[in-house]
Amino acid sequence: MSTRRSSSESPLAAARRVVVKVGSALLVDQEMGRLNRSWLESLIEDLVRLRRRGQQVILVSSGAIALGRRQLGLPRGALRLEESQAAAAVGQIRLAHAYKELLEERDITVAQVLLTLEDSERRRRFLNARATLESLLALGALPVINENDTVATAEIRYGDNDRLAARVAQMTGADCLVLLSDVEGLFTADPHRDPGAEFIDRVLRVTPEIEAMAGRSASAVGSGGMTTKLLAAKIALSAGCHMCIAAGLHRHPVRRIEEGARCTWFVPSSSPIAARKAWIAGTLRPAGAIAIDAGALRALKEGKSLLPAGVIRALGRFDRGDTVSVLGPDGAEIARGIIAYSDTDVARIMGRQSAEIERLLGFRGRDELIHRDDLVILEGAAQAAQPAEAAS
């Protein structure tokens, strides 16, 4: 569809925050059922290199079931749900130990986070997971995210770690998602069956034509396939995140991408922040509203966050994580944003300083009611609000 991008243009090199997903077929030797340790060491070296040049890295890993089934003596082939969950419980310990050992040898603190797809789709769980990941990254840890296979059901049956990785990229505002797999990218047809299949190196939009190119997983260990990768691409593109499908079978798979190895890039039309703000602005029915004073209005127009001190009234019922309208001194809607507190909590802290939040609520929350990254000034609102501001 286009010529290959040069390594100097690689979205991977330019990204501030990178999510890397590793499939079971790469981590686990298919014949022996053991961890492919030498390959994993080369991957860890790649991730360390990204961190040393100032990039934040999150790793989403498969492999627990594949490792655990050997330890339990389970046969190859399809497993019953309860067998998969038992294998995951055993394999998870071995997988976590390997990551801990290899990363701490390089003076990197590793954190394990167990998620299911449901954790990324239910609002309260989404917010808690996002806050945890943001804190870990801010503290310099490298989060290793595994699907919580011991309690998951549909996720195990459909092998959806690709989509889970995309949800993680979405919730953390990542700039780049790398899916390392046993395939080197997207073809017009299954290259194992059609020798005339053409490789596609760049996709701008996942159209029905692109979806029709997806085939089944060729791996005996992994349970995903190109279909799940295209579902992940839809999520990533909607979040303004570049996504890459690349072969990970070689050593140093991430470095190879930057050096120009063949892979398929999915290219978004906007940045993660722009995509997030477009989603906020497009909310059809905000849950409630908060009214602000002229000083807060000036601060928002200058690109600052909304603090409790500038709020004079809370309207309607809303909870943490809801999208709310922000009303100017004249009562007109001037912005929309994702609120960090419920309406009852806002009523207790509005007009007060952020330093007082813990004393007033009994817990330490965010300093901002709405962070500037979660706030959108509506088109024309700033100009319409000027007379009201001048009158104050």
C-alpha positions in Angstrom: 0.0 0.0 0.0 3.0 2.3 0.5 6.7 2.2 0.6 8.3 1.2 3.9 9.1 3.9 6.4 12.7 4.5 7.2 14.0 3.8 10.7 14.5 7.5 11.3 10.7 8.0 10.8 9.8 5.1 13.0 6.9 5.8 15.4 8.6 3.5 17.8 11.6 5.7 18.1 9.5 8.9 18.4 7.1 7.5 21.1 7.0 8.8 24.6 5.2 5.7 25.9 5.4 2.3 24.3 3.3 -0.9 25.0 4.9 -4.2 23.8 2.8 -7.3 23.6 4.5 -10.7 23.5 2.8 -13.9 22.3 3.0 -17.4 23.8 4.6 -18.8 20.7 7.6 -16.5 21.3 8.0 -17.0 25.0 7.5 -20.8 25.1 9.3 -23.5 23.1 6.6 -25.3 21.3 8.3 -28.7 21.5 9.6 -28.7 25.1 7.0 -26.4 26.7 9.8 -24.4 28.4 10.5 -20.7 28.6 12.6 -19.5 25.7 15.1 -17.8 28.0 17.7 -16.6 25.5 15.1 -15.0 23.4 13.5 -13.3 26.4 16.9 -11.9 27.5 17.3 -10.3 24.1 13.8 -8.7 24.4 14.6 -7.4 27.9 17.7 -5.8 26.5 15.6 -4.1 23.9 13.2 -2.7 26.5 16.1 -1.5 28.7 17.5 0.4 25.7 14.1 2.1 25.2 14.0 3.2 28.8 17.6 4.4 28.8 16.7 6.9 26.1 13.9 8.3 28.2 10.9 6.2 26.9 8.3 4.6 29.2 7.6 1.0 28.6 4.7 -1.4 29.5 5.0 -5.1 28.7 1.8 -7.2 28.1 2.7 -10.9 28.2 1.1 -14.1 27.3 2.6 -17.5 28.2 1.2 -18.5 31.6 -1.0 -21.3 30.3 1.6 -22.6 27.9 4.2 -22.8 30.7 1.8 -24.3 33.2 0.4 -27.0 31.1 3.8 -28.7 30.8 4.4 -28.5 34.6 1.0 -30.2 35.2 1.5 -32.8 32.5 -1.5 -31.6 30.4 -1.6 -32.9 26.8 -1.1 -30.7 23.8 -4.2 -29.5 22.0 -7.4 -27.9 23.3 -7.9 -27.7 27.1 -11.1 -27.6 29.1 -11.7 -24.2 30.8 -10.8 -25.5 34.2 -7.6 -27.0 32.9 -6.6 -23.7 31.3 -7.2 -21.9 34.5 -5.2 -24.4 36.5 -2.3 -24.2 34.0 -2.4 -20.4 34.2 -2.2 -20.5 38.0 1.0 -22.6 37.8 2.6 -20.9 34.8 2.0 -17.4 36.1 4.5 -17.9 39.0 7.2 -19.1 36.6 6.6 -16.3 34.2 6.6 -13.6 36.9 9.8 -15.0 38.4 11.6 -14.9 35.0 10.7 -11.2 34.4 11.7 -10.3 37.9 15.0 -12.0 37.7 15.9 -10.6 34.2 14.8 -7.0 34.9 16.2 -6.6 38.4 19.6 -7.9 37.1 19.5 -4.6 35.1 18.4 -2.5 38.1 14.8 -2.1 36.9 11.9 -2.5 39.3 9.3 -4.8 37.8 5.6 -4.8 38.7 3.1 -7.4 37.9 -0.5 -6.3 37.1 -3.2 -8.9 36.4 -6.0 -7.7 34.2 -8.9 -9.0 32.2 -10.6 -7.3 29.3 -13.5 -6.5 31.6 -11.1 -4.4 33.8 -10.5 -2.2 30.8 -14.1 -1.8 29.9 -15.9 -1.1 33.2 -15.4 2.5 34.2 -14.4 2.2 37.8 -12.0 -0.7 37.1 -10.6 1.2 34.1 -9.9 4.3 36.3 -8.2 2.2 39.0 -6.1 0.3 36.5 -5.0 3.5 34.8 -4.1 5.2 38.1 -2.0 2.2 39.1 -0.1 2.1 35.8 0.5 5.9 35.8 1.9 5.7 39.3 4.1 2.8 38.5 5.5 4.6 35.4 6.0 7.8 37.4 8.0 5.8 40.0 10.2 4.3 37.4 8.9 0.7 37.4 8.3 -1.4 34.4 4.7 -2.9 34.5 4.4 -6.4 33.2 0.7 -7.0 32.5 -0.7 -10.5 32.2 -4.2 -11.5 31.6 -5.8 -12.8 34.8 -6.4 -16.2 33.2 -7.3 -18.0 36.5 -10.6 -16.0 36.7 -11.1 -15.1 33.0 -13.6 -17.0 30.9 -14.2 -15.7 27.4 -10.7 -14.2 27.3 -9.2 -17.7 27.6 -11.5 -19.2 25.0 -10.7 -16.4 22.4 -7.1 -15.6 23.3 -7.6 -11.9 23.3 -4.3 -10.6 24.7 -3.9 -8.5 21.5 -7.1 -6.6 22.3 -6.1 -6.4 26.0 -2.8 -4.8 25.0 -4.7 -2.3 22.8 -6.9 -1.4 25.8 -3.8 -0.9 27.9 -2.4 1.4 25.3 -5.7 3.3 25.2 -6.0 3.6 29.0 -2.4 4.9 29.4 -2.4 7.2 26.4 0.5 5.3 24.8 1.9 6.6 21.5 2.9 3.2 20.1 1.8 -0.4 20.5 4.0 -3.2 19.3 2.4 -6.7 18.8 5.3 -9.2 18.6 4.0 -12.4 17.1 4.9 -15.4 15.0 3.9 -13.5 11.8 5.7 -10.6 10.3 2.6 -8.5 9.5 -0.5 -8.3 7.4 -0.8 -10.0 4.0 -3.6 -9.8 1.5 -4.2 -13.5 2.1 -2.8 -16.3 4.2 0.8 -16.6 2.9 0.9 -20.2 4.1 -1.9 -21.1 1.7 -1.5 -18.5 -1.1 2.0 -18.0 -2.4 0.8 -14.9 -4.3 -0.3 -13.1 -1.1 1.1 -9.6 -0.9 2.6 -7.9 2.1 1.0 -4.7 3.4 3.4 -2.4 5.2 1.1 0.5 6.1 -2.6 0.8 7.0 -4.4 4.0 7.6 -7.9 2.6 8.4 -9.2 -0.9 9.2 -11.8 -1.2 6.4 -13.9 -4.3 5.6 -11.4 -5.1 2.8 -8.6 -5.1 5.4 -10.7 -7.3 7.8 -11.3 -9.8 5.0 -7.6 -10.4 4.8 -7.4 -11.9 8.4 -6.6 -15.6 8.7 -6.4 -18.0 11.6 -3.5 -18.4 14.0 -0.8 -20.7 12.7 0.6 -21.2 16.2 0.0 -24.4 18.2 0.6 -22.5 21.4 -1.0 -19.1 20.9 -4.7 -18.8 20.6 -4.9 -15.4 18.9 -4.8 -14.7 15.1 -4.8 -11.8 12.7 -8.5 -11.2 13.4 -7.7 -10.3 17.1 -4.8 -8.1 15.9 -7.1 -6.1 13.6 -9.5 -5.6 16.5 -6.6 -4.3 18.5 -5.7 -2.0 15.6 -9.2 -0.5 15.6 -8.8 0.3 19.3 -5.3 1.7 18.9 -6.2 3.9 15.9 -9.3 5.3 17.7 -7.0 6.2 20.6 -4.5 8.0 18.3 -1.9 5.2 18.9 0.4 3.8 16.2 0.4 0.0 16.1 2.9 -2.4 14.6 2.5 -6.1 13.9 6.0 -7.6 13.6 7.7 -11.0 13.7 9.3 -11.6 17.1 10.9 -14.9 16.4 14.4 -13.4 15.9 16.5 -12.1 18.8 16.2 -8.4 19.7 12.8 -8.1 18.0 12.1 -4.5 19.0 15.5 -3.3 17.8 14.9 -5.1 14.4 11.8 -3.0 13.9 13.7 0.2 14.3 16.4 -1.0 12.0 13.8 -1.4 9.2 12.7 -5.1 9.5 9.5 -5.8 7.6 6.4 -5.2 9.6 2.9 -3.6 9.2 2.3 -0.2 10.7 -1.2 1.0 11.5 -1.1 4.8 11.4 -3.6 7.0 13.3 -4.9 10.3 12.0 -4.4 12.1 15.4 -2.3 11.9 18.6 -3.5 10.1 21.7 -4.4 13.4 23.5 -6.2 14.7 20.5 -8.2 11.5 20.1 -9.1 11.5 23.8 -10.2 15.1 23.6 -12.3 14.4 20.5 -14.0 11.6 22.4 -14.7 13.8 25.4 -16.1 16.6 23.2 -18.3 14.2 21.4 -20.0 12.9 24.5 -23.7 13.1 23.6 -25.1 13.3 27.2 -22.7 14.6 29.9 -23.6 13.1 33.3 -23.8 16.4 35.1 -22.3 19.9 35.2 -20.1 22.1 37.3 -20.1 25.9 37.3 -16.9 27.9 37.6 -15.9 31.5 38.4 -14.1 34.0 36.2 -10.7 33.2 37.6 -11.1 29.5 36.8 -12.3 30.4 33.3 -9.1 32.4 32.7 -7.0 29.5 33.9 -8.8 27.1 31.5 -8.3 29.4 28.6 -4.6 29.5 29.4 -4.4 25.7 29.2 -4.4 24.9 32.9 -6.3 22.3 34.9 -9.5 22.9 36.8 -8.9 23.1 40.6 -11.6 23.0 43.3 -11.0 26.6 44.3 -12.6 27.8 41.0 -15.8 25.8 41.3 -18.9 27.5 42.6 -21.7 24.9 42.0 -22.2 21.2 41.1 -25.3 20.3 39.1 -26.8 16.8 38.6 -25.5 13.4 39.7 -22.2 12.2 38.5 -19.4 9.9 39.6 -15.7 9.8 39.3 -14.7 9.2 35.6 -17.9 10.6 34.2 -17.9 13.3 31.5 -19.4 16.6 32.8 -20.1 20.0 31.3 -18.2 23.0 32.6 -20.4 26.1 32.8 -18.9 29.6 32.7 -20.0 32.6 34.9 -22.9 33.3 32.5 -24.2 29.7 32.7 -23.1 28.8 29.1 -21.3 25.5 28.5 -17.7 26.4 27.8 -15.9 23.0 28.2 -16.3 19.3 28.9 -14.1 17.1 30.9 -13.6 13.8 32.8 -14.2 14.6 36.5 -12.0 13.1 39.2 -14.6 13.2 42.0 -18.3 12.4 42.4 -20.9 15.2 42.7 -21.1 14.7 46.5 -17.3 15.0 46.9 -17.3 18.1 44.6 -19.9 19.8 46.8 -17.6 19.3 49.8 -14.4 20.6 48.3 -15.6 23.3 45.8 -14.2 26.7 46.5 -11.4 25.2 48.7 -7.7 24.7 48.1 -6.4 21.4 46.8 -4.3 21.0 49.9 -7.5 20.7 51.9 -8.9 17.8 50.0 -7.6 15.0 52.2 -8.9 16.7 55.4 -12.3 17.4 53.9 -12.9 14.0 52.2 -10.8 11.7 54.4 -8.6 10.5 51.5 -6.0 11.9 49.2 -7.2 12.3 45.7 -6.0 14.3 42.7 -5.3 18.0 43.1 -7.4 18.7 40.0 -11.1 18.2 39.6 -10.4 17.9 35.9 -6.9 17.6 34.5 -6.1 19.6 31.5 -5.4 16.4 29.5 -9.0 15.4 30.3 -10.5 18.8 29.4 -11.8 20.2 26.1 -12.6 23.9 25.6 -15.6 23.8 23.2 -15.2 25.6 19.9 -16.3 29.3 20.2 -16.7 29.1 23.9 -13.7 31.2 24.8 -14.9 34.1 22.6 -18.5 33.8 23.8 -17.3 33.9 27.5 -15.2 37.0 27.2 -18.0 39.5 27.9 -19.0 37.6 31.1 -15.4 37.5 32.2 -14.9 41.2 31.6 -18.1 42.0 33.5 -16.8 40.2 36.5 
